[in-house]
Amino acid sequence: MAAKEFGMIQFGLTTFRFIQKEKTYSHATFCFYILGRTGEIYVYDNSSLRFLANNGFDFAKLYKEGLQYMTVKEENEKRSELRSQSLDPPIPSPVKIAEESAKKFLTETEEKMIDFMADETRDVLVIPGSTLTGFFRKILYNNIASKYQNILIRNVTTEGERNVEIRKFETQQNRRNFLQKEREKLLNDQVGFTHVVRKIIESGKALVGHNLVLDLLHLINKTVHPLPEHLENFKTLVKTNIPTVYDTKLIAKDPPFCVDIPFTALGSLYKDLREKYEPPTFAPEEGYASHSGEEEGKAHNAGYDAFMTGVCFVTMVKKLDGINWASKSVVKSKHLALYANR
């Protein structure tokens, strides 16, 4: 139930690439702030929010820049729905006007439209929302729109004010093309973080997490497909979309790690693995931001947690592979067969 009722507000992703010639792992880290669907209501635990605030979580960035998401299933359905919708709006019928103020508004607007349509340097006319009553907006959408074929009248929000934009086009096809692009842009904004998840799925790469069952439930439910009722169906759903999943906490509970490392919480595991074993060399991917082993106090930032998880995974598999570790990427290690999709 937690994955269905609780929100997901941050997602960390670190990609690792083995450079065999240099025996180095390059990496790039991404931290996504996620706000969710518009109008969606989720539960957030007060103690968890306080914990995040105490650890430097940027709530202002979440609410200003947080990404939306939808499931891949919903995205496919919405794209199909858009393809079937007409881009030609119905022809409006003019409304009757009796009040003098409304007549004056219509006359003044018609004069503006004559100048606007004749001006080849302008494509857009904006009517400030502060000057518009509800009935004045209706006059624009009915009386003005009925006079011109190749225009588009729509509400636009600029600096918090809901204005009306009138946009002109040379042909109706140009208007259709504009509307198509606007619809696609709106849908892409709504898809948001799911674009990232789609890329992860399409890559076919192994996904590594630490104690990741709940994370995986959140990810699948919110961005891939609603959670099925039965466990076996969930396993099939995961394997269909992410061929291989590894959990560093499970690897850490087996020898030789369980002998040398008593605690498997991510921060403790990361610290002990780096002190008690010999991690390979890690270097940020050129042109990308990431983290380093010398950083302190960044735990509980999803991007840094993803980086620590990757370092733990690579270091443990290097230990399991012994002297042959540098002959291939760790994901090709025969020692991982025991941990795949557990």
N, C-alpha and C positions, 0 to 999 in steps of 0.2 A: 504493500500500500504506500510505502514511503516514496517510491519512485513515481507514483501517480499523483500524490497529493502535495509533495514538497517540490519547491522550485530548484532550478539549477542556475546559479548566477555567475559562475566562472568556470572556464574549461582551459586546462593547460595542455599543451602539446609540444613535445620536443622530438625532432626528427634527427636520426643518427645515420651517418654514412661512413662505411669503412674504407679507408684509403690504404690499400694493401702495401703499396710501395713504401709508404712512410710509417706503416704500422700505427696509424692514427685514426681516431674516430672524430670526424667533424660533426657539428651539431648546430641546430637552429631552434630557438624556442619562441613559441607564440602563446600569448595569454589572452583569451577572449572573454569579454564581459557580456553576459547574456541576460536579457530582460524578458524574453519570452513573447508569447502571442499578445496582441493588443486585446485588452478586456479579459484576459485570462486571470483567474484568481488561484494563487498557490498559498500553501502554508509555509511559514518560516519560523523556526524555533528561536525564541528570544536569546537564549544562552549562546546559540551558535552565531547569531548576528553580533552579539557583544564580543565574542571571541574573535571574530573576523575584524571588528573595529579596533580591538586592542592590538591586532597584528598588522595594522596598516592597510586594511582593505579600503579601496577607493569607492565609496558608495556614490559620490557625485559623478564619477565616470560611468558607473553602472547605469544611473538614471538618465544621463545625458547621451551616452554613446552605446548603451547596451544593445546587442543584436537581438533581432527576433529569430524565430525558428518555426519550422513545421516538420511533420514527418515526410520522408521521401514519398510515401504513399499519397499523402495529401497534396504534395507538390505536383505529382503526376496527374492527379485528378483535376487540380486547378488549371494546369496548363491545357488539359483536354477541354475543360469548360470554356476557357478563353478562346480557343480556336473555333468553338461553335457559336460564339456570341457575335452579333452584328456590330459593326463599327459605325453604322449610320444611325444617328439618333432619330426618333420620331419627329415629324414636322409639328412644331408647336402651334397652338391657336392663340391669337391675341386676346387679351382680357379687356373687358370694358372698363373705362376710366371715367369716374364722375368727379372726384375731388380735384380742386384746382392745383394743389401741391403736386399731385401725381401727374396731372397734365403738363405742368411746368417741367417736372423731372423728365418726362418722356420727350418733350420738345428739345430740352437742352441736350439730352443724350443723343437724339437723332442728329443734331447739329454736330456734336462731337464725332459721331460715326461717319458723317459725310467727309469731314476733314481727315479722319483716320484712314478711311478706305482710299482716299485720294493721295495720301502720303506714302510714297514708295520706300521711304527710309524707315518706316515703323511697321513692325509685325504684331505688336502687342499694345493694347490699351487697358489700363488698370483703373477700375472705379473703386475708390477707397471705401472700405466697409463701414467707416464711421459716418458716412453720408447716406447709408442705405437702410431703409426700413424693410421689413419682410415683404411688404407689397411692392416696394421699389425693385427688390430682387426679382419678384415674379414678373414685373414689367420687362426687365432685361431678358429673362429666360423665355418669355412668351412673345411680347410685342417686337422687341429688337431682333431676336433670333429668327422670327418668321419673315423678316424683310431681306435677310442675306443668306445665301446658300453656303458659301465657303468660309464660314466663321465657326469658332468654337467658343462657347461661353461656359466658364466653370469657376468654382470657388478656389481660391488659393490663399494660403496662410503665410503672411510675411511679417516677421518680427512679432508674432503673437496676434496680429490683426487679420480677420477673415475678410479679404477683399474679393472682388469679382474681376476676373481676367477675361478680356475679349481678344482672341487671337485670330488673325486672318490668314488664309491660304490661297494660293493661285488656283488650285483645283480641289475637288472633293477627294481625289485619290491622295493628294498631299495631306489632307486632313486625316484620312484613314491611316496613312503611314505614321503620322504623328501620334495618333491615339494608340496604335499598336505598340509603338515604342514606350509610350507612357504606361500602358498596362503591364508591359513586360518589366519595366523598371520598378513599378509598384510591387509586382509579384516577387521580383528578385530581392527587394528590400524585406518582404515578408518571409521569404525563404531564409535569408540572413545566414545564421551559423550553419544551417543545413548544407550550404554550399561546401563548407569545410568537411563535414561528415561524408558528403558524397565523394569528395576527392580521396578521403581516407579509404572508403569502400572500393573505389575504382582502382586504387593503387595496388590492392591485393597484398599489401605488406602486413607483417605480423603486428599485432597491437599488444603493448606491454603496459601493465598497470600494477599498483601495489594495493593488495587487499581490495580488488577492483570490482567485486560482484555488484555492490550498490551503484558504483559509477557506471557500470555496464548497463544496469537496469535503467538508470536515468537516460543514458545516451540512446539506447534502443527505443525506449518509450516516447521520448520527446522528438527524436529526429529521424527515426527509421520506420517504425511500425508500432501501433499500440500493443502493449504486452498481452500475450495470449494467457489463457487461464491455467494451462498445464505446463509443468517444467520441461517435459520432453519437447513440446512445441517451441518453447523459448530457446532451448539448445539448438534446435534446427534453425530457428530464425537468426541466431547469432552466427552459426557456421555458414549460413547462406550468404551473409553479408560481410563477415570478417572471418576469413578462413582459419586463422590461427591467433589464439590469445594466450598470453603468458602472465602469470601472477608472481611477482618477485617475493611476496610473502611466503608462498608455498615453497619456492626454491630454498629460501632462507631457513625453513624448518627442517630441512634434510641435511645429512652430513655432506661435507665437513663443516658447514656453516653453523649448524645448531650446536656444535661442540664449542666453537670459539666465540660465538655471538649469542648472548642470552636473550636479548630483546630484539623483536622484529618490527617495532614501530619504524616508520620510514626514516625519520631523522636519526635515530640511534643506529639503524642498519647502515645508512649512508656513511656515517662517521666511522663506525667500526670496520666496515669493508675497506675503506680508504687507508685506515691505520694498520690493519692486520694483514692485508693482502697487497698486491701490487697492481693497481689499476693501469690500464694502458694510457697512452697520451690522449687527451681530449682537447680539441681546438674548435673555436666557433667557425662555422661555415662562412666563407668570405662573402661579405655583403649582407649578412644577417646578424641580428642581435641574439645573444644567448647569455649563459651564465658561466661561472668558473667555480672550481673547487675551493677557492679562497674566500668566497663570499660567505657572510654570516648573517643570521637573522632574517632570512628570506623565506623560511619554511611557512607553509600555509598560503603562500601565493601559488596559484595553480600551475603557473608556468615553471616556477622553481621546483615545485614538487615533481613535475613531469621530468625535469632535468635530473633530479636526484634519482628518480626511479630508473631512468635509462642508464645512469652511471652504475647503479647497483646491479642491474641486469647484465651489462657488459662485463663488469668486474667478476661477478660470480661465474659466468660462463667461461671467462678466461681462466679462472682457477680450475674449473672442471676439465677444460681441454688441455691444461698443462702446457708443455713446451710447443705443442702444435697449434696453439691458439692463433698465431698470426698468419696461418695459411689460408684463412677464410674469414668471412663475416661470422659473428657469433650466432646469428639466426640459422646458420647451416650446421651448427654443432649437433652431433648425434646424441649428446647428453640431454638435449631439450625434448626428445621424444616423450619422455616420462611426464613432462609438465604441459604439453600442448593441450589447450582447451580444457584444463582441469578447473 
